[in-house]
Amino acid sequence: MIEITRVSRRYGPLLALDQVSLEVRPGKIVGLLGANGAGKSTLLRTAAGLQIPDSGTVRIVGIDLWQRPEDAKAHLGFAPEEPTFYEELSAEQYVAFLAGVRGLDAEAAKKRARDLFTRLGLAGRTHEPVFRFSHGMRKKLSFIAAVLHRPKALLFDEALEGFDVGAAIAAREELQALAAEGTAMLFSSHVTETIERQCDRAIILHRGRIVHTLERAAWGAPRPGPSPLEQEFLMVLRADSSGKEPL
């Protein structure tokens, strides 16, 4: 569970967050929708423990993030809008480093990483240093790093921005699988279609305040899974991988 209670954050004269409160229950994906500058990234960085709020509290699976940060972060995954890495490491080395830091079983983490690399289209490039990666590849690696340990709480800041169609579909499938296991997720975007397809509830943030909350049924959400156009795209990819001519 993710619990954010009356969180405020100011940058000089700018009130970036104004008494923001929200809750994401286990197994739910909540979308945070807002224009650029609405406060989405500030809220997610605060919820990830990367910056201290001026007031308010954040709890991850019931653990106070600021009183017991190591315990709380053990259950947390975060994919920021602009990820940073140890650039000289390869993707494989970076993921192995994370697995060690998190105390994961090395072989199990390696197997899961290989599966995620393949599904997100990074297989064949994982031996290269990260500084050679494109923006989209870096976003994919950040996503993999966030979900590697199957955390109980996930925070995503424009997480699928820069993904190609196949990787975006695979990432959404991974998020749905984690939600089915009970992971709570807070997922920000300024793209309404991403929120429509992915989330159970949408929260609209405007000028640092929550101004509206909608349940999935209220916006006539499309059914989960690939859109009709994405399905056509996948048919082309599958035909190509099988050696057949695309229809």
C-alpha positions in Angstrom: 0.0 0.0 0.0 1.1 3.6 -0.7 -0.3 6.2 1.7 0.5 9.9 1.1 -1.0 12.2 3.7 -1.2 16.0 3.6 2.1 16.4 1.8 3.3 19.9 0.9 6.5 21.0 -0.9 7.6 24.5 -1.7 10.4 25.8 -3.9 11.0 29.3 -2.8 7.8 31.2 -3.6 6.4 28.3 -5.7 4.0 25.9 -3.8 4.6 22.8 -5.8 2.5 20.5 -3.6 -0.4 21.7 -1.5 -1.7 19.3 1.2 -1.8 16.3 -1.2 -3.4 13.1 0.2 -4.0 9.9 -1.6 -4.0 6.1 -1.1 -3.1 3.3 -3.4 -4.4 -0.1 -2.1 -2.7 -3.4 -2.9 -3.3 -4.7 -6.4 -4.4 -1.3 -7.7 -2.9 1.0 -10.4 -3.7 4.6 -9.8 -2.9 7.2 -12.5 -1.7 10.6 -11.7 -2.7 12.9 -14.6 -1.6 16.5 -15.0 0.0 19.1 -17.2 3.7 19.8 -17.2 4.5 21.6 -13.9 1.4 20.3 -12.1 3.6 18.7 -9.4 3.6 15.1 -10.5 7.3 14.6 -10.5 7.7 16.4 -7.2 5.1 14.2 -5.6 6.7 11.0 -6.9 10.2 12.0 -5.9 8.8 12.8 -2.4 7.0 9.4 -2.3 10.2 7.7 -3.3 12.2 9.3 -0.5 14.4 11.4 -2.8 13.3 14.7 -1.3 11.9 15.6 2.1 8.4 17.3 2.1 7.9 20.5 4.1 5.0 18.8 5.8 3.0 15.5 5.6 3.9 11.8 5.7 4.5 9.0 3.3 3.9 5.3 4.3 5.0 2.4 2.2 3.2 -0.9 3.2 2.5 0.8 6.5 6.1 1.9 7.2 6.9 5.6 7.6 9.3 6.5 4.8 11.1 9.1 6.9 11.3 7.3 10.2 12.4 4.0 8.7 13.7 4.7 5.2 15.6 1.5 4.6 12.7 -0.7 5.7 10.2 1.3 3.6 12.5 1.4 0.5 13.0 -2.4 0.6 9.4 -2.7 -0.6 9.6 0.1 -3.1 10.4 0.4 -6.8 10.8 3.7 -8.6 11.3 4.6 -12.3 12.0 8.3 -12.6 11.3 10.5 -15.6 15.0 11.0 -16.3 16.8 7.9 -15.0 20.5 7.9 -14.0 22.9 5.0 -14.0 26.5 4.0 -13.4 27.2 4.7 -17.1 30.3 2.5 -17.4 28.4 -0.6 -16.4 26.6 -2.8 -18.9 22.9 -3.4 -18.4 23.6 -6.9 -17.1 26.2 -5.5 -14.6 23.9 -2.8 -13.5 21.0 -5.2 -12.8 23.4 -7.6 -11.0 24.6 -4.7 -8.9 21.0 -3.8 -7.9 20.2 -7.5 -7.1 23.2 -7.5 -4.8 22.2 -4.3 -3.1 18.7 -5.6 -2.6 19.8 -8.9 -1.3 18.2 -10.9 -4.0 19.2 -14.4 -5.0 21.7 -13.9 -7.8 20.6 -16.7 -10.1 16.9 -15.9 -9.7 17.5 -12.2 -10.4 19.6 -13.0 -13.4 16.8 -15.2 -14.8 14.1 -12.6 -14.2 16.3 -9.9 -15.8 16.9 -12.0 -18.9 13.2 -12.5 -19.3 12.5 -8.8 -18.9 15.4 -7.9 -21.3 13.8 -10.1 -23.9 10.3 -9.0 -23.5 11.2 -5.3 -23.6 13.5 -5.6 -26.6 16.9 -5.2 -24.9 18.2 -8.7 -25.5 21.4 -8.6 -27.5 22.4 -5.2 -26.2 22.8 -6.0 -22.5 26.5 -6.4 -22.6 27.0 -2.8 -23.8 27.8 0.0 -21.4 24.8 2.1 -20.5 26.3 5.3 -21.9 25.8 3.9 -25.4 22.0 3.5 -24.8 19.4 5.6 -26.5 16.8 7.5 -24.4 14.3 4.7 -25.0 16.7 2.0 -24.0 17.6 3.8 -20.8 13.9 4.1 -20.0 13.5 0.4 -20.5 16.4 -0.4 -18.2 15.0 1.9 -15.6 11.6 0.1 -15.8 13.4 -3.3 -15.4 15.3 -2.0 -12.4 12.1 -0.8 -10.7 10.2 -4.1 -11.1 13.1 -6.6 -10.8 12.5 -7.4 -7.1 8.7 -7.5 -7.5 8.2 -4.8 -4.9 4.9 -4.3 -3.0 4.8 -0.6 -4.0 5.8 0.9 -7.4 6.1 4.6 -8.5 6.4 5.5 -12.2 7.1 8.9 -13.5 6.3 8.9 -17.3 7.6 5.4 -17.2 6.5 4.3 -20.7 7.6 7.5 -22.5 10.1 6.5 -25.2 9.0 2.9 -25.4 8.3 1.3 -28.8 4.9 -0.3 -29.3 6.0 -3.9 -28.5 7.9 -2.8 -25.3 5.0 -0.7 -24.1 2.7 -3.7 -24.4 5.1 -6.0 -22.6 5.6 -3.4 -19.9 1.8 -3.0 -19.4 1.5 -6.8 -19.2 4.2 -6.9 -16.5 2.4 -4.2 -14.5 -0.9 -6.1 -14.7 0.9 -9.3 -13.5 2.4 -7.4 -10.6 -0.9 -5.9 -9.7 -2.4 -9.4 -9.7 0.2 -10.3 -7.1 -0.9 -7.4 -4.9 1.5 -4.6 -5.8 0.2 -1.1 -5.4 1.2 1.4 -8.1 1.2 5.1 -8.6 1.6 5.9 -12.3 2.1 9.4 -13.6 1.6 10.7 -17.1 0.5 13.7 -19.1 -0.8 11.4 -21.8 -4.5 10.6 -21.1 -4.5 7.4 -23.2 -1.8 5.8 -21.0 -3.9 6.4 -17.9 -7.1 5.3 -19.6 -5.7 1.9 -20.6 -3.6 1.2 -17.6 -5.2 2.5 -14.5 -8.0 1.6 -12.1 -8.4 5.1 -10.9 -7.3 8.5 -12.1 -6.3 11.5 -10.0 -6.0 14.8 -11.7 -3.3 17.1 -10.2 -3.4 20.8 -11.0 -1.1 23.4 -9.6 0.0 21.1 -6.8 -3.5 20.1 -5.7 -5.7 17.2 -6.3 -8.7 18.6 -8.1 -10.6 15.5 -9.3 -10.6 11.7 -8.8 -12.3 9.3 -11.2 -12.9 5.5 -11.0 -12.2 3.5 -14.2 -15.9 3.0 -15.0 -16.5 6.8 -14.9 -14.4 7.5 -18.0 -15.7 4.5 -20.1 -12.2 3.0 -20.1 -11.2 0.6 -22.9 -10.7 -3.0 -22.0 -7.2 -3.9 -20.8 -4.8 -5.2 -23.4 -3.5 -4.0 -26.7 -5.6 -1.6 -28.7 -6.8 -2.6 -32.2 -4.0 -0.7 -33.8 -1.4 -2.3 -31.4 -2.9 -5.7 -32.3 -2.2 -5.1 -36.0 1.3 -4.0 -35.2 1.9 -7.2 -33.2 0.6 -9.3 -36.1 3.3 -7.8 -38.3 6.1 -8.4 -35.8 4.9 -12.0 -35.2 4.7 -12.7 -38.9 8.2 -11.3 -39.4 9.7 -13.4 -36.5 8.2 -16.6 -38.0 9.6 -15.8 -41.5 6.3 -15.2 -43.1 5.4 -12.2 -45.1 3.3 -9.6 -43.1 -0.3 -9.5 -44.2 
